Amino acid sequence: MEWYERFYSKERWIKKSAEIEGKLYDRLKEISKKELDGSINKIIDACVDDLKLEDKVVIYCKDRNEINVARSIIIRESTYKKLEELREKYGISISKILNIAIKTGLEKYDDK
């Protein structure tokens, strides 16, 4: 990999509000603080960018005591467009898609 392939092309970042599971957000915070050189927003953006959904989406069960907290996130405009396309295609909310992307991304990270 060349050094310049480690970076995205410049584009506009947009601020949105989304409900993210507390447990997932805490893990993102831990990774951002102790393990990777990236903000929580950039890790979320990368998780969504990496997300590949099949024709059949399986929505996982969360813990009964787990709560979703509304958070302000900043993501690239192209990433938000991907979220909107997935919302249209599957008929599920952007917050649910974000949580699926984060959960899938964290599982891949933890399994590495």
Rosetta silent file (secondary structure, phi, psi, omega in degrees, C-alpha in Angstrom):
SEQUENCE: MEWYERFYSKERWIKKSAEIEGKLYDRLKEISKKELDGSINKIIDACVDDLKLEDKVVIYCKDRNEINVARSIIIRESTYKKLEELREKYGISISKILNIAIKTGLEKYDDK
SCORE:     score description
SCORE:     0.000 S_00000001
   1 L     0.000  132.168  176.187    0.000    0.000    0.000 S_00000001
   2 L   -79.402  154.444 -175.943    1.300    3.427   -0.916 S_00000001
   3 H   -58.043  -38.438 -175.780    1.220    6.128    1.750 S_00000001
   4 H   -74.836  -12.914  177.013   -1.379    8.210   -0.114 S_00000001
   5 H   -79.148   -6.520  178.876   -3.773    5.250   -0.284 S_00000001
   6 H   -81.628   -7.417 -174.334   -4.250    5.527    3.474 S_00000001
   7 L  -118.394  148.769  172.415   -6.288    8.729    3.064 S_00000001
   8 L   -81.173  157.130  172.263   -9.693    9.550    1.615 S_00000001
   9 L   -68.368  153.663  178.977  -10.042   12.256   -1.017 S_00000001
  10 L   -62.536  135.439  172.214  -11.172   15.620    0.327 S_00000001
  11 L  -159.054  168.132 -176.914  -14.900   15.983    0.611 S_00000001
  12 L   -72.737  137.913  174.521  -17.473   17.742    2.711 S_00000001
  13 E  -103.276  138.051 -178.185  -18.276   16.346    6.168 S_00000001
  14 E  -121.264  149.880 -178.279  -21.831   16.742    7.416 S_00000001
  15 E   -98.692  129.072  178.964  -23.275   16.715   10.921 S_00000001
  16 E  -136.817  161.955  176.056  -26.196   14.416   11.645 S_00000001
  17 E  -108.404  136.890  179.871  -27.962   13.074   14.695 S_00000001
  18 E  -149.331  151.823  176.377  -28.324    9.322   15.161 S_00000001
  19 E   -91.854  119.513 -178.698  -29.190    6.908   17.936 S_00000001
  20 E  -120.299  135.924  179.024  -26.219    4.677   18.705 S_00000001
  21 E   -58.678  136.165 -177.815  -26.214    1.856   21.235 S_00000001
  22 H   -57.171  -42.457 -178.943  -24.308    2.845   24.358 S_00000001
  23 H   -63.007  -42.263  178.566  -22.214   -0.330   24.411 S_00000001
  24 H   -66.121  -43.651 -179.114  -21.097    0.179   20.794 S_00000001
  25 H   -63.985  -40.009  178.020  -20.312    3.846   21.374 S_00000001
  26 H   -61.885  -39.988  178.347  -18.265    3.020   24.483 S_00000001
  27 H   -66.630  -40.419  176.440  -16.216    0.502   22.484 S_00000001
  28 H   -59.962  -42.970 -179.774  -15.642    3.090   19.734 S_00000001
  29 H   -61.811  -42.781  179.303  -14.497    5.572   22.368 S_00000001
  30 H   -63.745  -45.582  179.646  -12.059    3.044   23.815 S_00000001
  31 H   -63.043  -44.397 -178.720  -10.592    2.164   20.405 S_00000001
  32 H   -63.867  -37.602 -176.661  -10.257    5.827   19.468 S_00000001
  33 H   -79.146  -38.349 -169.331   -8.577    6.722   22.742 S_00000001
  34 H  -114.570  -19.348 -168.220   -6.241    3.748   23.216 S_00000001
  35 L  -121.623  -41.241 -176.150   -5.801    1.774   20.000 S_00000001
  36 L  -120.432  151.347  176.997   -6.242    3.641   16.710 S_00000001
  37 L   -89.302   73.764 -179.966   -5.264    7.068   15.470 S_00000001
  38 L  -162.101  145.480  178.157   -8.783    8.077   14.486 S_00000001
  39 L   -74.747  165.441  176.368  -11.719    9.924   15.978 S_00000001
  40 H   -57.988  -43.017  179.637  -14.986    8.197   16.796 S_00000001
  41 H   -60.429  -42.323 -179.160  -16.544    9.952   13.807 S_00000001
  42 H   -70.034  -33.601  176.523  -13.851    8.671   11.449 S_00000001
  43 H   -68.607  -42.992  176.575  -14.180    5.131   12.783 S_00000001
  44 H   -59.584  -45.735  179.485  -17.976    5.267   12.306 S_00000001
  45 H   -58.322  -43.687 -179.725  -17.442    6.619    8.787 S_00000001
  46 H   -66.594  -38.584  178.123  -15.022    3.771    8.003 S_00000001
  47 H   -62.301  -43.817  178.971  -17.446    1.161    9.391 S_00000001
  48 H   -67.340  -42.149  179.546  -20.257    2.440    7.155 S_00000001
  49 H   -59.411  -35.870 -177.522  -17.906    2.680    4.169 S_00000001
  50 H   -83.460  -14.810 -174.894  -16.903   -0.966    4.715 S_00000001
  51 L   -65.068  129.800  175.519  -20.478   -2.219    5.246 S_00000001
  52 L  -128.316  111.437  179.595  -21.736   -4.674    2.655 S_00000001
  53 L   -98.393  140.885  177.994  -25.324   -5.784    3.107 S_00000001
  54 L   -83.017 -176.422  179.026  -26.697   -8.805    1.313 S_00000001
  55 L   -64.644  -25.228 -179.013  -30.138   -9.059   -0.224 S_00000001
  56 L  -116.115  117.063 -179.635  -31.463  -10.186    3.136 S_00000001
  57 L   -93.878  130.271  176.637  -30.691   -7.966    6.139 S_00000001
  58 L  -106.522  118.901  178.147  -30.654   -9.589    9.562 S_00000001
  59 L   -91.300  122.824 -176.012  -31.289   -7.184   12.399 S_00000001
  60 L   -79.503  158.099  176.414  -29.608   -8.452   15.555 S_00000001
  61 L   -85.953  135.031  175.139  -31.141   -8.458   19.012 S_00000001
  62 L  -100.696  162.743  178.261  -29.676   -6.072   21.505 S_00000001
  63 L   -58.864  144.943 -179.097  -29.591   -6.559   25.243 S_00000001
  64 L   -59.129  -36.876 -177.698  -32.827   -5.710   26.993 S_00000001
  65 L   -85.443   -7.291 -177.817  -31.078   -3.185   29.255 S_00000001
  66 L   -73.129  133.545  177.973  -29.139   -1.567   26.385 S_00000001
  67 L  -115.666  150.713  173.875  -30.268    1.934   25.495 S_00000001
  68 E   -94.722  136.184  179.802  -29.728    3.956   22.371 S_00000001
  69 E  -115.958  132.050  176.996  -28.429    7.455   22.927 S_00000001
  70 E   -68.826  125.895 -178.875  -28.922   10.243   20.406 S_00000001
  71 E  -127.233  148.629  169.875  -25.489   11.410   19.310 S_00000001
  72 E   -90.635  125.521  177.610  -24.290   14.048   16.914 S_00000001
  73 E  -122.650  156.823  176.881  -21.934   12.492   14.417 S_00000001
  74 E  -121.558  120.203 -179.629  -19.947   13.950   11.572 S_00000001
  75 E  -132.700  161.741  179.295  -19.543   11.784    8.481 S_00000001
  76 E   -65.886  149.047 -178.674  -18.477   12.267    4.899 S_00000001
  77 H   -58.616  -40.451 -179.879  -21.206   13.323    2.510 S_00000001
  78 H   -65.836  -33.370  177.590  -20.680   10.206    0.346 S_00000001
  79 H   -67.764  -41.396  178.391  -21.062    8.005    3.418 S_00000001
  80 H   -65.059  -37.584  177.033  -24.337    9.687    4.300 S_00000001
  81 H   -62.283  -39.069  176.901  -25.560    9.154    0.729 S_00000001
  82 H   -62.002  -43.484  177.895  -24.742    5.450    1.120 S_00000001
  83 H   -59.859  -42.552  179.322  -26.789    5.379    4.333 S_00000001
  84 H   -64.401  -40.435  178.206  -29.728    7.021    2.548 S_00000001
  85 H   -63.807  -41.964  178.633  -29.513    4.505   -0.317 S_00000001
  86 H   -66.605  -37.776  177.417  -29.483    1.598    2.138 S_00000001
  87 H   -61.258  -44.548  178.618  -32.440    3.107    4.014 S_00000001
  88 H   -64.028  -45.304 -175.783  -34.407    3.314    0.772 S_00000001
  89 H   -66.586  -44.132 -173.308  -33.431   -0.194   -0.338 S_00000001
  90 H  -102.408  -12.481  177.955  -34.124   -2.025    2.929 S_00000001
  91 L    69.503   29.863  175.893  -36.737    0.212    4.560 S_00000001
  92 L  -121.128  157.456 -173.092  -34.933    0.474    7.889 S_00000001
  93 L   -67.675  156.979  177.229  -33.818    3.604    9.684 S_00000001
  94 H   -62.543  -37.759  178.332  -30.426    5.194    9.253 S_00000001
  95 H   -61.227  -41.492  178.330  -29.789    4.735   12.991 S_00000001
  96 H   -66.054  -42.200  178.235  -30.341    0.976   12.674 S_00000001
  97 H   -62.203  -42.707  176.832  -28.064    0.796    9.637 S_00000001
  98 H   -58.981  -45.317  179.342  -25.406    2.759   11.544 S_00000001
  99 H   -64.449  -38.475  175.967  -25.628    0.374   14.488 S_00000001
 100 H   -62.852  -44.983 -179.384  -25.360   -2.631   12.146 S_00000001
 101 H   -63.276  -43.732 -179.995  -22.316   -1.069   10.468 S_00000001
 102 H   -65.829  -46.932 -179.909  -20.638   -0.282   13.788 S_00000001
 103 H   -59.812  -45.795  179.706  -21.385   -3.728   15.251 S_00000001
 104 H   -63.725  -43.881  179.398  -20.090   -5.466   12.104 S_00000001
 105 H   -62.932  -42.088  179.752  -17.009   -3.235   12.000 S_00000001
 106 H   -67.702  -37.509  177.018  -16.209   -3.844   15.666 S_00000001
 107 H   -62.225  -44.010  177.751  -16.612   -7.602   15.230 S_00000001
 108 H   -62.412  -42.330 -179.523  -14.145   -7.534   12.314 S_00000001
 109 H   -63.659  -45.748 -178.065  -11.748   -5.392   14.343 S_00000001
 110 H   -70.305  -24.717  179.933  -11.933   -7.648   17.399 S_00000001
 111 H   -86.249   -7.285 -175.558  -11.485  -10.790   15.272 S_00000001
 112 L   -66.278    0.000    0.000   -8.334   -9.523   13.535 S_00000001
